[in-house]
Amino acid sequence: MAPRIAWRVATVRAVVEETAHARSLVFEVPYWPGHRAGQHVDVRLTAEDGYQAERSYSIASAPEDPDVVLTVERIDDGEVSPYLTEEVRAGDQLELRGPIGGHFTWRADQGGPLLLVGGGSGLVPLMAMLRHHAAQGSDADARLLLSAGRAEDVLYRDELGRLEGAAVHITLTRGAPPGWTGWTRRVDAEMLRAVGPAPSAGARAFVCGPTPFVEAVADHLLALGHPPAAIHTERFGPTGG
Amino acid sequence: MTDDDALCLDGNGLAGLLAEVFGGDPTGAQRSCPSCGLRSALGEHRAYCGAGVALRCPGCGALALRIGIAGERRVVAMTGVLVVDVAPG
């Protein structure tokens, strides 16, 4: 087990608008011990009256990135995410603890094939894996299947278009722009078969998204013949898909 | 729905709290369910949050452990944990 984790004061270095509902917060964290792609941090906010709220957010940045980047999607009636997505400015300080999470992680030296399946903002920890894959110049077979609502909801859209060394597949379930030639339906077994790789290739699968999405995808992967131990899941966010 | 629900999805999201009570992050540890026999990581267990939290088997829903939260106190009940297998790293 990792040593006990302490709260640290982190400074927001920059804020990046990702979509109309999500922004990335770039943190400078003193004495950051480094993380593995797929891990997350707890964020603690303290109000003037001492009231505290904690939330867990996946790290979007690669371990090679000196900054720690969190991508936060706004949940309108949430307690913490409206503050993080609307109020926080560069120079603000927040408390973080982490990195945490020992299960949903991938290191380049573990090799591939890698099958990443994300629903909505469930892309965030998978993006850390893809960035790590790119930063290491990994030759592991890496494939992403992302299910998003509309094209404008896709996080890191430009970066996904530029990714080298990984195959990116996107399905848009709430309407595609003119000229879209990709999928427009929910992830199903046929789509997963088309993305591959075949279960016999021994891929590690990482599935992250809303609970119904994760359960449906994991069931499809099992039905296709992927062994249960090769399927890693993380439930993320109340909406998406 | 509030983002309290977002926190309470699975054991991965509770890694910080679990690390507080176990002295280290146990979410990668495999648990064998005494009820249905499924072996799965604590991180993949379903989490339910209220006054405290409960972790349940992702296969059959049997209770694995509960953590009561009262101010700074953490009270852990692990009645449904038969075998937890922790590997280094």
Interface residues (C-beta under 8 A of the other chain):
Chain A: M1 A2 P3 R4 I5 H40 D42 E54 R55 S56 I75 D77 G78 E79 V80 S81 R97 G98 I100 G101 G102 H103 F104 T105 T211 P228 H232 T233 E234 R235 F236 G237 P238
Chain B: M1 T2 D3 D4 D5 A6 L7 L9 D10 G11 N12 G13 L14 A15 G16 A19 E20 F22 G23 G24 D25 P26 T27 G28 A29 S40 A41 L42 G43 E44 P58 V86 G89
